[in-house]
């Protein structure tokens, strides 16, 4: 919606719309911590080949949820109540 309503948008413009890459390994470890489980997660975190530059989108006012929203989302998927 931010892009569609932007007067700066030009035909053919490309915007990276990802806060950051996250591996399944990282999600599993965050879920383990949120659930308070003592289990072994096997594997290694994968890294992206190329980092995405989102400054162009952020210059239009895009903000991301950061670590807090990431943890809330993982907790919601895992069925952990925030109450």
N, C-alpha and C positions, 0 to 999 in steps of 0.2 A: 504494500500500500504506500509505503514511504517513497519508493521509486516511481510508482505510477503517478503520484501527486507532485513529484518534484519538477519544478520548471527547468531545472538544470539537465534533466535527462535528454540525451540525444539518441537518435536511432543508431543502433549498433554498439552503444555503450555496454561495457561489461563490468559487473560488480561482483566481488567475492562476498558471499553472505554466510560466512562460517566464523564463529568466534574463535574456535581452535579445534584441532584434531584430538580425538580421544580414542584410545585403544580399548578393546574388549578386556584386556588385562587390567587396565586402570579402572574400568567400570566394576569389574569383579572385586578388586581390592577395596574400592570405595564402599561397595555393597557389604562386603565382609566387615568393614569397620562400623558402618551404620547399623548392621544387624548384631554387632557384638559377638561375632562368631570367631572361633579359633580353628581355622582350617587353612590348608596350604593351597595357594593359588599357583598353578604351574604355568610357566611360560615367561615371556618377556614383553614389555610394552613395545609396540611397534611405533615407529616414528614416520611422519610423512616425508616423502621425497622432496617436496617443495612446500614451503610455508606460504599461506595465502595472505596477501596484503589487503586488509579491509579498511584502510584509511579513507579511501574514496567514498565508501558507503557511510562510514562514521562521520565524514564531513557533512553529510546530509542530515545528521541527527540520530543515526542508528546507535542504539546502545544494547549491550548484551547483559545477561544475567550473572555471569561470572561463576565462581566456585560455589557460592551459596545456592544458586538456582540449579546448578548441576547436581549438587548433593540432594536437593529437594526432589528433583526429577527421578534420581536413582532410588531414593526412599519410596517415592510413590509407586514406581514400577515394582519394587520389592514388597510392597504392601505394608510399609511401616507407617503407622499413624503419627502425625505431628502433634496430636493432642496429649 
